[in-house]
Structure formats: C-alpha cells, structure tokens
Amino acid sequence: GFLHYTVDNCEFNSSKLNDIEYTLSYYYNKLEIIRFSSSVGKFVGYTEFGIKNAERLNNGPEVIARRAQKESYCLSNVGIDVESALTKS
C-alpha cells in the first residue's frame, strides 16, 4: 500500500511572533515531497512531483493562506504551551 500524510509544526523559542517558525510537510511513502516554511515564505519541492506542485502552489492562493498560519495557528497555540510550561516549572 501507499501512505500519504502531512505534518504541521510550530517551532518556537518564545511566544513572540518573530521567534516562531511554521512548517507544513507533505509525505508520500515516508519521503518528504514538499514543504512550506514560514521562514522561506513559499513551498519547496524535494522530488520531481514536489517541485511541480510547489510551483503550482506558489502561484495560487494556497501560499497566501499558509503564510497566515504562522499567526493564526501557531501564535495562539504557542501562547498556551508557554503559559502551561511556565505554570508547571
């Protein structure tokens, strides 16, 4: 069989927006084929299929939506995680 999955990730040093990096990776058969990174600001392909799709995604509304994820998805969740960690330490 074939396996396809995505991984959303927020890496952070603090709860400040500048210290957060959002990534979204698409995998197929355990191989990363394409990734969006907020530090790069666009999709990057790692396979022939991924490169073609990165070009398509970077020219459409998907790249704009992903750029907003750093603030809408990560910022609120990072704030919760940081607060939770600080109250337990």
N, C-alpha and C positions, 0 to 999 in steps of 0.2 A: 504494500500500500504506500500511498504518498501522504506526507504530513505537511500542512501549511499552518503557520501560526505567526502572531505578531506580539511584540513586546514593547509596551510603553514604559519609559523610565525617566525619573526625575532625579538628577544628582545635584547635591547642594552642600555648601559649606555653612550657610546661614539662611535665614528666611528672607533675605534681601533678593530682589528680582535679578540683580546682576550676578549673584552667586549661584544661580540655578541654571542647569542645562537640561533641556528636554530632548529626548531621543525617541524615535519610533522606528523599530526594525521589523522587516518582513523576512520570514524564513520559509524555506521550502526544502524538505528532506534534510534538515539540520544545517543547511547552508544559508547564510545571510545573503539575500539577493538585493535588497535595497534598504536605505536608512535615511531618515530625516533627522537632522541635528539642528537645534536652535542656534548653536554657535556658528554653524555654516550658513544656516538660513535657507537651505534647499535640500532636495532629495539627491542622494548619491547612489548610483548603482554599482554593484560588485560583481555582477555576472552580465553576460550579453543581454539576457532578458531584463535584468535590473537596470542596466544603462538605458535601454529603450524606454522603459517605463518611467525612469527618473526624468528623462527629457519631457515626456508627456505630462507628468505630474507637475513639473516646474513651470509649465506653460499654462496651467489651468488653475481653477480656484482652490484645489487641494493644498497647494503650497501656502496660500494665504491663511487658510483655516489652521494648518499645522503651526504656523508662526504664532498664532494666537493661543495655542495650547499651553505654552510656557506660562503665560499669565493666568489663563482661566483654569487649567488643570493642575499645574504644579504649585503655583503660588499658594493657593488655599490649602492644599494637602501638605505642603512643606510646613506651613504655619502650624498646622495641627500636630505634625510629627515633632517639630522642635518644641512646642509647648508641652507635649506629652513627655518628651525626654527630659526636659528641664524640671518638671514637677516630680519626676521619679529619681533624680540624682541627688 
